[in-house]
Amino acid sequence: MSANKTLIAYETKGGATEEAARKIAETLRNKFNLEVDLVDLRKQKIPDCTPYHNIVIGGGVRAGKVYDKTLKCLENNYAGKRVAFFVSSGGAGDPKTYQKAKADYVETTLAKYPNINPVAVEAFGGRMKILGKTIFDNVDLARVEAWAEELGKKLTQ
Ligand SMILES: Cc1cc2nc3c(=O)[nH]c(=O)nc-3n(C[C@H](O)[C@H](O)[C@H](O)COP(=O)(O)O)c2cc1C
């Protein structure tokens, strides 16, 4: 297991979580020299986590629930690893509902996985399109990048 090796496993249906995952990967690679593998949980199986020291798990939220494959990924044994978790949610992208969204989707979710003691968590915004029409878009990649920079510091100190 190399301290440098980082896995970002994400699940997206509308694209927001993938954009966040790519931004986190770019930041960790370019600013912190971490070796990052990105895994799309809808297209690839949950990988063998043995070689990775750092694990970032991200998923979208629909109907009040974090996506299933993301939850499945949280069941793994990450003993001895540094784990970070984020969600993409319409509610988290609105300052009026951010705190509640973070509590409902990040804190309540992680409470079900007591073996995970994360180094960083966050709830980012998302977007909703119906029949090609954007209903809302509160994705904020600058916020994602700022979080990734704080995460990178923790993973390399
Ligand atoms: C059918 C549907 C249900 C949704 N339900 C919620 C919800 O309960 N809470 C919330 O904060 N956002 C909700 N959203 C907004 C999503 O969180 C947003 O689309 C986000 O971008 C999802 O991540 P993804 O784009 O990576 O799939 C919903 C979106 C859709 C399309």
Backbone and ligand atoms as CSV (ligand in chain L), in Angstrom:
chain,resi,resn,atom,element,x,y,z
A,1,MET,N,N,0.858,-1.203,0.000
A,1,MET,CA,C,0.000,0.000,0.000
A,1,MET,C,C,0.894,1.252,0.000
A,2,SER,N,N,0.739,2.067,-1.033
A,2,SER,CA,C,1.556,3.274,-1.127
A,2,SER,C,C,0.767,4.472,-0.602
A,3,ALA,N,N,1.406,5.311,0.189
A,3,ALA,CA,C,0.732,6.487,0.781
A,3,ALA,C,C,0.209,7.426,-0.291
A,4,ASN,N,N,0.799,7.300,-1.476
A,4,ASN,CA,C,0.433,8.159,-2.587
A,4,ASN,C,C,-0.829,7.722,-3.315
A,5,LYS,N,N,-1.137,6.452,-3.211
A,5,LYS,CA,C,-2.207,5.904,-4.069
A,5,LYS,C,C,-3.595,6.260,-3.540
A,6,THR,N,N,-4.382,6.853,-4.420
A,6,THR,CA,C,-5.688,7.392,-4.042
A,6,THR,C,C,-6.748,6.879,-5.001
A,7,LEU,N,N,-7.820,6.388,-4.433
A,7,LEU,CA,C,-8.951,5.938,-5.245
A,7,LEU,C,C,-10.107,6.922,-5.068
A,8,ILE,N,N,-10.675,7.362,-6.178
A,8,ILE,CA,C,-11.916,8.139,-6.116
A,8,ILE,C,C,-12.995,7.299,-6.781
A,9,ALA,N,N,-13.929,6.781,-5.983
A,9,ALA,CA,C,-15.028,5.964,-6.494
A,9,ALA,C,C,-16.290,6.810,-6.424
A,10,TYR,N,N,-16.970,6.962,-7.565
A,10,TYR,CA,C,-18.120,7.857,-7.577
A,10,TYR,C,C,-19.278,7.231,-8.339
A,11,GLU,N,N,-20.466,7.729,-8.026
A,11,GLU,CA,C,-21.678,7.273,-8.721
A,11,GLU,C,C,-22.501,8.501,-9.103
A,12,THR,N,N,-22.829,8.585,-10.378
A,12,THR,CA,C,-23.590,9.730,-10.860
A,12,THR,C,C,-24.725,9.262,-11.760
A,13,LYS,N,N,-25.803,10.004,-11.759
A,13,LYS,CA,C,-26.880,9.759,-12.739
A,13,LYS,C,C,-27.039,10.985,-13.634
A,14,GLY,N,N,-26.845,12.153,-13.071
A,14,GLY,CA,C,-27.016,13.386,-13.838
A,14,GLY,C,C,-25.720,14.090,-14.202
A,15,GLY,N,N,-24.575,13.583,-13.720
A,15,GLY,CA,C,-23.282,14.145,-14.121
A,15,GLY,C,C,-22.578,15.006,-13.080
A,16,ALA,N,N,-23.315,15.538,-12.094
A,16,ALA,CA,C,-22.688,16.470,-11.142
A,16,ALA,C,C,-21.588,15.780,-10.318
A,17,THR,N,N,-21.849,14.564,-9.874
A,17,THR,CA,C,-20.857,13.867,-9.028
A,17,THR,C,C,-19.606,13.528,-9.846
A,18,GLU,N,N,-19.803,13.213,-11.119
A,18,GLU,CA,C,-18.636,12.925,-11.966
A,18,GLU,C,C,-17.783,14.183,-12.132
A,19,GLU,N,N,-18.416,15.320,-12.342
A,19,GLU,CA,C,-17.651,16.567,-12.473
A,19,GLU,C,C,-16.874,16.854,-11.192
A,20,ALA,N,N,-17.525,16.635,-10.054
A,20,ALA,CA,C,-16.839,16.866,-8.771
A,20,ALA,C,C,-15.670,15.893,-8.624
A,21,ALA,N,N,-15.909,14.617,-8.949
A,21,ALA,CA,C,-14.852,13.605,-8.808
A,21,ALA,C,C,-13.654,13.970,-9.690
A,22,ARG,N,N,-13.937,14.433,-10.912
A,22,ARG,CA,C,-12.839,14.793,-11.824
A,22,ARG,C,C,-12.069,16.013,-11.310
A,23,LYS,N,N,-12.792,16.960,-10.745
A,23,LYS,CA,C,-12.135,18.150,-10.185
A,23,LYS,C,C,-11.253,17.769,-8.990
A,24,ILE,N,N,-11.758,16.877,-8.142
A,24,ILE,CA,C,-10.973,16.423,-6.980
A,24,ILE,C,C,-9.717,15.693,-7.478
A,25,ALA,N,N,-9.895,14.828,-8.478
A,25,ALA,CA,C,-8.754,14.073,-9.024
A,25,ALA,C,C,-7.699,15.036,-9.581
A,26,GLU,N,N,-8.142,16.002,-10.362
A,26,GLU,CA,C,-7.219,16.969,-10.983
A,26,GLU,C,C,-6.440,17.732,-9.898
A,27,THR,N,N,-7.151,18.142,-8.849
A,27,THR,CA,C,-6.509,18.914,-7.775
A,27,THR,C,C,-5.490,18.054,-7.021
A,28,LEU,N,N,-5.879,16.818,-6.697
A,28,LEU,CA,C,-4.974,15.952,-5.926
A,28,LEU,C,C,-3.742,15.568,-6.753
A,29,ARG,N,N,-3.948,15.405,-8.054
A,29,ARG,CA,C,-2.800,15.058,-8.918
A,29,ARG,C,C,-1.878,16.257,-9.105
A,30,ASN,N,N,-2.471,17.373,-9.504
A,30,ASN,CA,C,-1.644,18.504,-9.938
A,30,ASN,C,C,-1.041,19.280,-8.773
A,31,LYS,N,N,-1.781,19.396,-7.677
A,31,LYS,CA,C,-1.268,20.226,-6.578
A,31,LYS,C,C,-0.604,19.408,-5.485
A,32,PHE,N,N,-0.891,18.092,-5.424
A,32,PHE,CA,C,-0.356,17.291,-4.309
A,32,PHE,C,C,0.412,16.063,-4.783
A,33,ASN,N,N,0.539,15.928,-6.119
A,33,ASN,CA,C,1.330,14.824,-6.668
A,33,ASN,C,C,0.824,13.441,-6.279
A,34,LEU,N,N,-0.457,13.348,-5.964
A,34,LEU,CA,C,-0.998,12.032,-5.596
A,34,LEU,C,C,-1.316,11.248,-6.869
A,35,GLU,N,N,-1.181,9.937,-6.745
A,35,GLU,CA,C,-1.491,9.053,-7.874
A,35,GLU,C,C,-2.960,8.661,-7.729
A,36,VAL,N,N,-3.804,9.138,-8.640
A,36,VAL,CA,C,-5.258,8.998,-8.444
A,36,VAL,C,C,-5.880,8.110,-9.516
A,37,ASP,N,N,-6.669,7.136,-9.092
A,37,ASP,CA,C,-7.495,6.342,-10.011
A,37,ASP,C,C,-8.948,6.713,-9.784
A,38,LEU,N,N,-9.655,6.954,-10.890
A,38,LEU,CA,C,-11.082,7.288,-10.823
A,38,LEU,C,C,-11.892,6.069,-11.233
A,39,VAL,N,N,-12.891,5.746,-10.447
A,39,VAL,CA,C,-13.750,4.602,-10.779
A,39,VAL,C,C,-15.207,5.036,-10.783
A,40,ASP,N,N,-15.871,4.821,-11.921
A,40,ASP,CA,C,-17.288,5.121,-12.065
A,40,ASP,C,C,-18.068,3.871,-11.625
A,41,LEU,N,N,-18.715,3.960,-10.482
A,41,LEU,CA,C,-19.341,2.768,-9.878
A,41,LEU,C,C,-20.504,2.216,-10.710
A,42,ARG,N,N,-21.040,3.005,-11.626
A,42,ARG,CA,C,-22.121,2.479,-12.476
A,42,ARG,C,C,-21.559,1.677,-13.650
A,43,LYS,N,N,-20.274,1.869,-13.947
A,43,LYS,CA,C,-19.678,1.179,-15.098
A,43,LYS,C,C,-18.655,0.128,-14.688
A,44,GLN,N,N,-18.078,0.301,-13.506
A,44,GLN,CA,C,-17.019,-0.607,-13.066
A,44,GLN,C,C,-17.387,-1.160,-11.689
A,45,LYS,N,N,-16.827,-2.340,-11.405
A,45,LYS,CA,C,-17.056,-2.927,-10.080
A,45,LYS,C,C,-16.274,-2.140,-9.027
A,46,ILE,N,N,-16.708,-2.283,-7.777
A,46,ILE,CA,C,-15.925,-1.691,-6.686
A,46,ILE,C,C,-14.556,-2.366,-6.719
A,47,PRO,N,N,-13.470,-1.601,-6.887
A,47,PRO,CA,C,-12.162,-2.238,-7.043
A,47,PRO,C,C,-11.622,-2.789,-5.725
A,48,ASP,N,N,-10.585,-3.609,-5.867
A,48,ASP,CA,C,-9.856,-4.087,-4.696
A,48,ASP,C,C,-9.134,-2.875,-4.103
A,49,CYS,N,N,-9.476,-2.557,-2.870
A,49,CYS,CA,C,-8.940,-1.331,-2.259
A,49,CYS,C,C,-7.574,-1.539,-1.616
A,50,THR,N,N,-7.084,-2.777,-1.631
A,50,THR,CA,C,-5.836,-3.079,-0.919
A,50,THR,C,C,-4.692,-2.111,-1.271
A,51,PRO,N,N,-4.454,-1.795,-2.554
A,51,PRO,CA,C,-3.278,-0.947,-2.850
A,51,PRO,C,C,-3.434,0.514,-2.450
A,52,TYR,N,N,-4.654,0.932,-2.136
A,52,TYR,CA,C,-4.894,2.368,-1.922
A,52,TYR,C,C,-4.803,2.751,-0.451
A,53,HIS,N,N,-4.155,3.869,-0.207
A,53,HIS,CA,C,-4.104,4.392,1.162
A,53,HIS,C,C,-5.221,5.404,1.380
A,54,ASN,N,N,-5.581,6.103,0.308
A,54,ASN,CA,C,-6.599,7.154,0.402
A,54,ASN,C,C,-7.802,6.760,-0.450
A,55,ILE,N,N,-8.990,6.877,0.142
A,55,ILE,CA,C,-10.217,6.500,-0.570
A,55,ILE,C,C,-11.187,7.681,-0.496
A,56,VAL,N,N,-11.620,8.161,-1.658
A,56,VAL,CA,C,-12.647,9.206,-1.705
A,56,VAL,C,C,-13.888,8.576,-2.341
A,57,ILE,N,N,-15.012,8.660,-1.631
A,57,ILE,CA,C,-16.258,8.073,-2.136
A,57,ILE,C,C,-17.268,9.202,-2.318
A,58,GLY,N,N,-17.903,9.244,-3.494
A,58,GLY,CA,C,-18.893,10.291,-3.749
A,58,GLY,C,C,-20.103,9.737,-4.473
A,59,GLY,N,N,-21.265,10.284,-4.144
A,59,GLY,CA,C,-22.483,9.833,-4.829
A,59,GLY,C,C,-23.540,10.918,-4.837
A,60,GLY,N,N,-24.452,10.806,-5.775
A,60,GLY,CA,C,-25.572,11.739,-5.840
A,60,GLY,C,C,-26.687,11.346,-4.887
A,61,VAL,N,N,-27.652,12.263,-4.777
A,61,VAL,CA,C,-28.821,12.052,-3.898
A,61,VAL,C,C,-30.082,12.219,-4.729
A,62,ARG,N,N,-30.966,11.244,-4.635
A,62,ARG,CA,C,-32.311,11.415,-5.201
A,62,ARG,C,C,-33.322,10.873,-4.211
A,63,ALA,N,N,-34.472,11.524,-4.146
A,63,ALA,CA,C,-35.553,11.102,-3.246
A,63,ALA,C,C,-35.045,10.868,-1.827
A,64,GLY,N,N,-34.197,11.778,-1.366
A,64,GLY,CA,C,-33.748,11.742,0.024
A,64,GLY,C,C,-32.722,10.678,0.334
A,65,LYS,N,N,-32.161,10.039,-0.694
A,65,LYS,CA,C,-31.264,8.915,-0.439
A,65,LYS,C,C,-30.018,8.999,-1.320
A,66,VAL,N,N,-28.879,8.698,-0.706
A,66,VAL,CA,C,-27.637,8.593,-1.474
A,66,VAL,C,C,-27.741,7.336,-2.344
A,67,TYR,N,N,-27.197,7.411,-3.560
A,67,TYR,CA,C,-27.307,6.294,-4.516
A,67,TYR,C,C,-26.779,4.972,-3.930
A,68,ASP,N,N,-27.405,3.886,-4.411
A,68,ASP,CA,C,-27.154,2.547,-3.833
A,68,ASP,C,C,-25.707,2.054,-3.922
A,69,LYS,N,N,-25.085,2.217,-5.095
A,69,LYS,CA,C,-23.724,1.656,-5.252
A,69,LYS,C,C,-22.733,2.434,-4.370
A,70,THR,N,N,-23.053,3.687,-4.124
A,70,THR,CA,C,-22.214,4.494,-3.229
A,70,THR,C,C,-22.317,3.931,-1.807
A,71,LEU,N,N,-23.551,3.620,-1.404
A,71,LEU,CA,C,-23.759,3.060,-0.058
A,71,LEU,C,C,-23.047,1.712,0.058
A,72,LYS,N,N,-23.128,0.907,-1.022
A,72,LYS,CA,C,-22.472,-0.412,-1.031
A,72,LYS,C,C,-20.956,-0.225,-0.833
A,73,CYS,N,N,-20.430,0.788,-1.459
A,73,CYS,CA,C,-18.995,1.059,-1.377
A,73,CYS,C,C,-18.578,1.411,0.063
A,74,LEU,N,N,-19.500,2.041,0.795
A,74,LEU,CA,C,-19.192,2.416,2.188
A,74,LEU,C,C,-19.116,1.199,3.109
A,75,GLU,N,N,-19.621,0.047,2.614
A,75,GLU,CA,C,-19.611,-1.162,3.456
A,75,GLU,C,C,-18.232,-1.814,3.545
A,76,ASN,N,N,-17.337,-1.470,2.610
A,76,ASN,CA,C,-16.007,-2.104,2.602
A,76,ASN,C,C,-15.254,-1.880,3.906
A,77,ASN,N,N,-14.247,-2.712,4.096
A,77,ASN,CA,C,-13.381,-2.537,5.256
A,77,ASN,C,C,-12.235,-1.586,4.877
A,78,TYR,N,N,-12.241,-0.402,5.467
A,78,TYR,CA,C,-11.213,0.588,5.151
A,78,TYR,C,C,-10.261,0.799,6.331
A,79,ALA,N,N,-10.133,-0.230,7.151
A,79,ALA,CA,C,-9.251,-0.106,8.321
A,79,ALA,C,C,-7.845,0.296,7.863
A,80,GLY,N,N,-7.282,1.278,8.524
A,80,GLY,CA,C,-5.917,1.719,8.214
A,80,GLY,C,C,-5.835,2.676,7.037
A,81,LYS,N,N,-6.994,2.992,6.426
A,81,LYS,CA,C,-6.978,3.905,5.266
A,81,LYS,C,C,-7.597,5.244,5.656
A,82,ARG,N,N,-7.305,6.245,4.830
A,82,ARG,CA,C,-7.914,7.559,5.065
A,82,ARG,C,C,-9.064,7.708,4.079
A,83,VAL,N,N,-10.256,7.926,4.635
A,83,VAL,CA,C,-11.458,7.941,3.810
A,83,VAL,C,C,-12.093,9.327,3.833
A,84,ALA,N,N,-12.503,9.788,2.653
A,84,ALA,CA,C,-13.276,11.036,2.551
A,84,ALA,C,C,-14.572,10.720,1.815
A,85,PHE,N,N,-15.613,11.481,2.130
A,85,PHE,CA,C,-16.936,11.192,1.550
A,85,PHE,C,C,-17.615,12.496,1.151
A,86,PHE,N,N,-18.255,12.473,-0.032
A,86,PHE,CA,C,-19.041,13.648,-0.426
A,86,PHE,C,C,-20.293,13.204,-1.169
A,87,VAL,N,N,-21.273,14.102,-1.165
A,87,VAL,CA,C,-22.484,13.865,-1.949
A,87,VAL,C,C,-22.722,15.073,-2.860
A,88,SER,N,N,-23.513,14.852,-3.899
A,88,SER,CA,C,-24.023,15.952,-4.737
A,88,SER,C,C,-25.527,15.973,-4.545
A,89,SER,N,N,-26.050,17.117,-4.141
A,89,SER,CA,C,-27.485,17.190,-3.848
A,89,SER,C,C,-27.995,18.594,-4.156
A,90,GLY,N,N,-29.166,18.645,-4.750
A,90,GLY,CA,C,-29.758,19.941,-5.046
A,90,GLY,C,C,-29.872,20.789,-3.789
A,91,GLY,N,N,-30.301,20.173,-2.689
A,91,GLY,CA,C,-30.484,20.897,-1.428
A,91,GLY,C,C,-29.184,21.467,-0.890
A,92,ALA,N,N,-28.078,20.753,-1.117
A,92,ALA,CA,C,-26.790,21.215,-0.571
A,92,ALA,C,C,-26.243,22.415,-1.334
A,93,GLY,N,N,-26.745,22.634,-2.550
A,93,GLY,CA,C,-26.249,23.759,-3.335
A,93,GLY,C,C,-26.954,25.067,-3.048
A,94,ASP,N,N,-27.948,25.025,-2.172
A,94,ASP,CA,C,-28.701,26.233,-1.810
A,94,ASP,C,C,-28.335,26.592,-0.367
A,95,PRO,N,N,-27.773,27.794,-0.134
A,95,PRO,CA,C,-27.329,28.148,1.221
A,95,PRO,C,C,-28.427,27.986,2.271
A,96,LYS,N,N,-29.689,28.146,1.867
A,96,LYS,CA,C,-30.793,28.044,2.853
A,96,LYS,C,C,-31.008,26.605,3.323
A,97,THR,N,N,-30.651,25.633,2.475
A,97,THR,CA,C,-30.919,24.230,2.835
A,97,THR,C,C,-29.637,23.409,2.971
A,98,TYR,N,N,-28.479,24.084,2.828
A,98,TYR,CA,C,-27.201,23.362,2.867
A,98,TYR,C,C,-27.008,22.555,4.164
A,99,GLN,N,N,-27.236,23.211,5.311
A,99,GLN,CA,C,-26.958,22.534,6.594
A,99,GLN,C,C,-27.823,21.285,6.752
A,100,LYS,N,N,-29.081,21.414,6.387
A,100,LYS,CA,C,-29.990,20.275,6.528
A,100,LYS,C,C,-29.597,19.159,5.548
A,101,ALA,N,N,-29.231,19.555,4.325
A,101,ALA,CA,C,-28.830,18.548,3.328
A,101,ALA,C,C,-27.574,17.814,3.808
A,102,LYS,N,N,-26.623,18.560,4.350
A,102,LYS,CA,C,-25.389,17.917,4.826
A,102,LYS,C,C,-25.706,16.953,5.977
A,103,ALA,N,N,-26.564,17.393,6.889
A,103,ALA,CA,C,-26.933,16.528,8.023
A,103,ALA,C,C,-27.675,15.285,7.519
A,104,ASP,N,N,-28.641,15.488,6.616
A,104,ASP,CA,C,-29.475,14.366,6.162
A,104,ASP,C,C,-28.697,13.381,5.293
A,105,TYR,N,N,-27.867,13.887,4.403
A,105,TYR,CA,C,-27.264,12.999,3.402
A,105,TYR,C,C,-25.841,12.567,3.754
A,106,VAL,N,N,-25.103,13.403,4.463
A,106,VAL,CA,C,-23.730,13.013,4.817
A,106,VAL,C,C,-23.711,12.409,6.218
A,107,GLU,N,N,-24.161,13.186,7.205
A,107,GLU,CA,C,-24.010,12.711,8.581
A,107,GLU,C,C,-24.901,11.501,8.877
A,108,THR,N,N,-26.170,11.570,8.452
A,108,THR,CA,C,-27.073,10.433,8.716
A,108,THR,C,C,-26.608,9.188,7.960
A,109,THR,N,N,-26.110,9.378,6.763
A,109,THR,CA,C,-25.611,8.214,5.997
A,109,THR,C,C,-24.415,7.599,6.706
A,110,LEU,N,N,-23.434,8.425,7.053
A,110,LEU,CA,C,-22.209,7.870,7.649
A,110,LEU,C,C,-22.457,7.253,9.027
A,111,ALA,N,N,-23.505,7.708,9.707
A,111,ALA,CA,C,-23.817,7.129,11.031
A,111,ALA,C,C,-24.123,5.634,10.917
A,112,LYS,N,N,-24.507,5.208,9.713
A,112,LYS,CA,C,-24.808,3.776,9.502
A,112,LYS,C,C,-23.543,2.957,9.233
A,113,TYR,N,N,-22.415,3.633,9.100
A,113,TYR,CA,C,-21.147,2.936,8.812
A,113,TYR,C,C,-20.123,3.353,9.871
A,114,PRO,N,N,-20.327,2.887,11.107
A,114,PRO,CA,C,-19.494,3.393,12.212
A,114,PRO,C,C,-18.014,3.045,12.082
A,115,ASN,N,N,-17.686,2.080,11.198
A,115,ASN,CA,C,-16.259,1.753,11.028
A,115,ASN,C,C,-15.512,2.828,10.252
A,116,ILE,N,N,-16.276,3.678,9.587
A,116,ILE,CA,C,-15.633,4.742,8.808
A,116,ILE,C,C,-15.487,5.990,9.672
A,117,ASN,N,N,-14.239,6.425,9.798
A,117,ASN,CA,C,-13.940,7.626,10.558
A,117,ASN,C,C,-13.301,8.614,9.573
A,118,PRO,N,N,-14.126,9.389,8.852
A,118,PRO,CA,C,-13.602,10.113,7.692
A,118,PRO,C,C,-12.664,11.260,8.047
A,119,VAL,N,N,-11.717,11.526,7.145
A,119,VAL,CA,C,-10.826,12.677,7.337
A,119,VAL,C,C,-11.494,13.952,6.829
A,120,ALA,N,N,-12.452,13.813,5.912
A,120,ALA,CA,C,-13.147,14.992,5.366
A,120,ALA,C,C,-14.484,14.553,4.780
A,121,VAL,N,N,-15.497,15.395,4.954
A,121,VAL,CA,C,-16.807,15.132,4.340
A,121,VAL,C,C,-17.343,16.452,3.790
A,122,GLU,N,N,-18.185,16.349,2.761
A,122,GLU,CA,C,-18.833,17.572,2.268
A,122,GLU,C,C,-20.070,17.224,1.437
A,123,ALA,N,N,-20.979,18.193,1.391
A,123,ALA,CA,C,-22.166,18.087,0.534
A,123,ALA,C,C,-22.081,19.227,-0.479
A,124,PHE,N,N,-21.983,18.859,-1.750
A,124,PHE,CA,C,-21.911,19.845,-2.831
A,124,PHE,C,C,-23.267,19.961,-3.515
A,125,GLY,N,N,-23.380,20.972,-4.357
A,125,GLY,CA,C,-24.620,21.166,-5.103
A,125,GLY,C,C,-24.774,20.157,-6.231
A,126,GLY,N,N,-25.870,20.290,-6.946
A,126,GLY,CA,C,-26.132,19.382,-8.062
A,126,GLY,C,C,-26.910,20.109,-9.137
A,127,ARG,N,N,-27.456,19.343,-10.055
A,127,ARG,CA,C,-28.313,19.963,-11.079
A,127,ARG,C,C,-29.415,19.000,-11.473
A,128,MET,N,N,-30.513,19.585,-11.909
A,128,MET,CA,C,-31.621,18.755,-12.352
A,128,MET,C,C,-32.086,19.217,-13.717
A,129,LYS,N,N,-32.161,18.254,-14.627
A,129,LYS,CA,C,-32.661,18.546,-15.977
A,129,LYS,C,C,-33.849,17.641,-16.235
A,130,ILE,N,N,-34.887,18.179,-16.815
A,130,ILE,CA,C,-36.013,17.353,-17.229
A,130,ILE,C,C,-36.267,17.638,-18.708
A,131,LEU,N,N,-36.250,16.563,-19.496
A,131,LEU,CA,C,-36.435,16.670,-20.956
A,131,LEU,C,C,-35.513,17.745,-21.551
A,132,GLY,N,N,-34.266,17.714,-21.105
A,132,GLY,CA,C,-33.267,18.625,-21.653
A,132,GLY,C,C,-33.321,20.039,-21.088
A,133,LYS,N,N,-34.346,20.338,-20.285
A,133,LYS,CA,C,-34.483,21.688,-19.726
A,133,LYS,C,C,-33.896,21.707,-18.306
A,134,THR,N,N,-33.023,22.674,-18.039
A,134,THR,CA,C,-32.417,22.749,-16.715
A,134,THR,C,C,-33.411,23.361,-15.727
A,135,ILE,N,N,-33.762,22.560,-14.707
A,135,ILE,CA,C,-34.697,23.031,-13.669
A,135,ILE,C,C,-33.922,23.843,-12.625
A,136,PHE,N,N,-32.755,23.325,-12.237
A,136,PHE,CA,C,-31.824,24.116,-11.419
A,136,PHE,C,C,-30.421,23.576,-11.640
A,137,ASP,N,N,-29.453,24.429,-11.372
A,137,ASP,CA,C,-28.046,24.021,-11.487
A,137,ASP,C,C,-27.272,24.792,-10.431
A,138,ASN,N,N,-26.949,24.124,-9.338
A,138,ASN,CA,C,-26.150,24.797,-8.306
A,138,ASN,C,C,-24.823,24.073,-8.062
A,139,VAL,N,N,-24.312,23.466,-9.160
A,139,VAL,CA,C,-22.965,22.888,-9.109
A,139,VAL,C,C,-21.974,24.038,-8.951
A,140,ASP,N,N,-21.024,23.870,-8.037
A,140,ASP,CA,C,-20.027,24.923,-7.788
A,140,ASP,C,C,-18.644,24.264,-7.707
A,141,LEU,N,N,-17.984,24.192,-8.878
A,141,LEU,CA,C,-16.704,23.469,-8.909
A,141,LEU,C,C,-15.592,24.214,-8.171
A,142,ALA,N,N,-15.758,25.514,-7.958
A,142,ALA,CA,C,-14.760,26.258,-7.169
A,142,ALA,C,C,-14.804,25.768,-5.712
A,143,ARG,N,N,-16.014,25.496,-5.240
A,143,ARG,CA,C,-16.158,24.953,-3.874
A,143,ARG,C,C,-15.552,23.555,-3.783
A,144,VAL,N,N,-15.780,22.776,-4.823
A,144,VAL,CA,C,-15.216,21.415,-4.853
A,144,VAL,C,C,-13.688,21.503,-4.823
A,145,GLU,N,N,-13.154,22.402,-5.610
A,145,GLU,CA,C,-11.693,22.538,-5.680
A,145,GLU,C,C,-11.119,22.972,-4.325
A,146,ALA,N,N,-11.806,23.905,-3.660
A,146,ALA,CA,C,-11.325,24.381,-2.350
A,146,ALA,C,C,-11.324,23.224,-1.343
A,147,TRP,N,N,-12.359,22.399,-1.392
A,147,TRP,CA,C,-12.430,21.236,-0.493
A,147,TRP,C,C,-11.305,20.259,-0.819
A,148,ALA,N,N,-11.082,20.035,-2.119
A,148,ALA,CA,C,-10.032,19.094,-2.546
A,148,ALA,C,C,-8.655,19.585,-2.088
A,149,GLU,N,N,-8.471,20.893,-2.050
A,149,GLU,CA,C,-7.185,21.425,-1.582
A,149,GLU,C,C,-6.984,21.149,-0.090
A,150,GLU,N,N,-8.054,21.333,0.686
A,150,GLU,CA,C,-7.962,21.009,2.124
A,150,GLU,C,C,-7.733,19.506,2.313
A,151,LEU,N,N,-8.415,18.710,1.504
A,151,LEU,CA,C,-8.243,17.250,1.581
A,151,LEU,C,C,-6.798,16.875,1.219
A,152,GLY,N,N,-6.302,17.471,0.153
A,152,GLY,CA,C,-4.932,17.174,-0.286
A,152,GLY,C,C,-3.916,17.456,0.822
A,153,LYS,N,N,-4.136,18.558,1.563
A,153,LYS,CA,C,-3.214,18.891,2.675
A,153,LYS,C,C,-3.250,17.785,3.722
A,154,LYS,N,N,-4.466,17.318,4.045
A,154,LYS,CA,C,-4.583,16.271,5.073
A,154,LYS,C,C,-3.944,14.962,4.607
A,155,LEU,N,N,-4.069,14.669,3.324
A,155,LEU,CA,C,-3.561,13.389,2.824
A,155,LEU,C,C,-2.058,13.383,2.657
A,156,THR,N,N,-1.452,14.552,2.653
A,156,THR,CA,C,-0.003,14.597,2.397
A,156,THR,C,C,0.793,15.079,3.613
A,157,GLN,N,N,0.105,15.378,4.709
A,157,GLN,CA,C,0.860,15.891,5.863
A,157,GLN,C,C,1.471,14.745,6.675
L,1,LIG,C1,C,-35.691,12.394,-9.413
L,1,LIG,C2,C,-34.792,13.295,-8.624
L,1,LIG,C3,C,-34.914,13.345,-7.246
L,1,LIG,C4,C,-34.089,14.201,-6.483
L,1,LIG,N1,N,-34.220,14.227,-5.120
L,1,LIG,C5,C,-33.407,15.047,-4.394
L,1,LIG,C6,C,-33.507,15.079,-2.963
L,1,LIG,O1,O,-34.283,14.349,-2.343
L,1,LIG,N2,N,-32.709,15.934,-2.290
L,1,LIG,C7,C,-31.800,16.746,-2.925
L,1,LIG,O2,O,-31.100,17.498,-2.259
L,1,LIG,N3,N,-31.675,16.726,-4.276
L,1,LIG,C8,C,-32.450,15.894,-5.008
L,1,LIG,N4,N,-32.329,15.858,-6.386
L,1,LIG,C9,C,-31.274,16.655,-7.036
L,1,LIG,C10,C,-29.995,15.792,-7.196
L,1,LIG,O3,O,-29.363,15.716,-5.948
L,1,LIG,C11,C,-29.112,16.385,-8.275
L,1,LIG,O4,O,-29.702,16.064,-9.529
L,1,LIG,C12,C,-27.662,15.887,-8.227
L,1,LIG,O5,O,-26.991,16.520,-9.305
L,1,LIG,C13,C,-27.553,14.374,-8.317
L,1,LIG,O6,O,-26.210,13.983,-8.520
L,1,LIG,P1,P,-25.712,13.448,-9.949
L,1,LIG,O7,O,-25.917,14.595,-10.935
L,1,LIG,O8,O,-24.287,13.115,-9.787
L,1,LIG,O9,O,-26.540,12.252,-10.324
L,1,LIG,C14,C,-33.137,15.016,-7.142
L,1,LIG,C15,C,-33.011,14.941,-8.549
L,1,LIG,C16,C,-33.824,14.101,-9.273
L,1,LIG,C17,C,-33.641,14.037,-10.784
